[in-house]
Amino acid sequence: MVQQIFFTYLAVAGITSAVLVVGLRNPVHCGLALLSLLFHIAGFFILLNAEFIAAVQIIIYAGAILVLYLFVLMLLNLKTEERFLHRRYAFWLFFALLAAVQVFWLLLHSPFAGKPGDVTPQKVMQFGDAYAIGMVLFNDYFLPFEIVGVFLLGAIIGAIVLAKDRPPATGNGEASR
């Protein structure tokens, strides 16, 4: 009963925060609504007994990524209107709710709903969620994990190469030194 109350609170507050992220015009207010949304998503992870993922959610997304977003928004110096919500959002909200109902109905009637995995809740409670994640990640998904690491390394190298200062081109086709 208590978990249902917390789930209902997290769902309503999370959906409200998500709508405010899209609907607010002030970038700082959007960032604060996004912070609220990220904390409520971490609450869902806590309800699922995934404390490690909740901590990662708060540290990485609410801590690092959101600060990066706000830093970029402050550098852009956007001129904003002070309207709270636009009139056209009511139209799109109707279709968003319709899509959410359809997705919810499809999830309830999915053949994959409730499909059991190899790691049972008893194993997670016995060893802890970080241990269970590590066992599955490094036993079953080791190769995809390493491939993603190589792709991320390539993306970092590509970003460094693209961000490197290049000398401006001169009129005769040669780069100035």
N, C-alpha and C positions, 0 to 999 in steps of 0.2 A: 504494500500500500504506500509506504513512504517513497519507494523507488518510482512508483507511478506519478506521485506528486512532483518529485524532482524532475522526472522526464518531461512531464507536461510543462513545468516552468521553463526548463531548458529549451524545449521545442518552441514555445510561444516567444520567449525572449530572443532566441536565435533567429526565428523568422522575422520578428520585428526589427532586429538589428540589421539583418540582410536587406530588408526593404529600405531602411534608413540609409544604408550605404549607397544604394542606388538612387534614392530619392532626394537626399540632401544636396544642396548646391555648394555649400561651403566645404572646401577640401579638408579642412581640419576637423570639422564635424563628421565628415565621412570617415576619416581616419579613426576617430574615437568610436564611431559605431562599428567599424571593422574590428577594433580592439575588443569591444564587447562581444562581437560574434565569435572571435577566436577563443575567448575565455569560455563562452558557452559550449563551443565544440569540444574544448578540453573537458568540460563537465560531462559531456556524453561519454568520452573515453573513460572517465573515472567511474561512471555507472556501469561500464562494461568490464570493470576490473583491469583496465589497461593503463595503469598509472604511469608507466614508462612513456607510452605514446602521449598521454596528457602532458607530461612534463616537457617532452620534445615539442609538442604543439605550442606550449606557452613560451619556451625558451627561443625556439627558432622562428616561429611565425609571429607571435605577439612581440617578441623581443627584438629580433634582428630584421626581419622582412618588413614589418610595419614601420620601424624607424627609418629604413631605407625609403619606403614609399613617402613618408612624411617629409623626409629630407629633399626628395625630388620635387614634391609638391611645393615646398617652400622656395626652391630654386626657380621654379617656373613662374611664380608670382602671378597666379591666375586672377583675373578680375571676375568676381562672381556676383550674381544677383542674390538677393536675400530672400527669395521665395522658398517656402518650405517644401512643398510638393507641386509638381506641375499638374495641370488638368489632364493631360494625355496619359498620365500614369494610371488613372482609373481604368482606362481602356486596356492597357497592357497588364494591369493587375488581374483583370478578369481572365485573360488568356493564360497568365501564369498560374492562377489557381486551377483553371481547367486542366492545364498540363500536369500540375502537381497531383490532382486527383487521379488522372490517368496513370501516372507513374506509380502512385501508391496502389492502385488497383492491380496493375501489372506485377508489382512486387509481391502482392499477396497471393496471386495466382500463378506465380512462377514455378516451374518444375525444379528450380534450384533453391527454393526457399527452404531453409532448415537443413541443407545438406551438411552432414557431419564431416569434420576434418580429422586428421591424424592426431592432433593434439587435443586431448579431451580437457574439459574444464577441471577435472580432478588433477591432471598433470600440471596445469597452469597454477592451480592453488597450492600444489605440493612444492614445485620448484620456483615459481615466480614467473611473471609475464616476460621479463627481459630474457630469462633463460629459455623459455619456450620460443620466443621470437628468434633468438640466436640459433637454436637447434634447427628450426625450420629454414631460416635464412641460409645458414652455412652448410646444411646437409642437402636440402632439396633444391635450393635456388642459388647455389654457389656460383655457377657459370653465368647466369643472367646478372647476378650482383656484380661480378667482376667486369662484365661487358658494359654495364651502366657506368661503372667507375672509369673505364677507358673512354667512353663517350664524354663524360663530364670533364676529364682531363683534356680531351681534344677541344671541348668548348672553351675551357679556360685559356688554352694556348691560342686559340683563334681570337678570343677577346683581347688578349695581350697584343697579338700581332696587329689587329685592327685599331687598337687604341694607341699604338706607338706613334710618336710624332714623326711626321714625314716632312721633309723640307718642301717649301712651296715651289711650284714649277715656274720657270722663267719663260719669257716670250720666245726664246729660241729652241724650246723643246728639251733643254737640259735642266736638271735640278740644281738649284743654287746650293753652294756648300757653306 
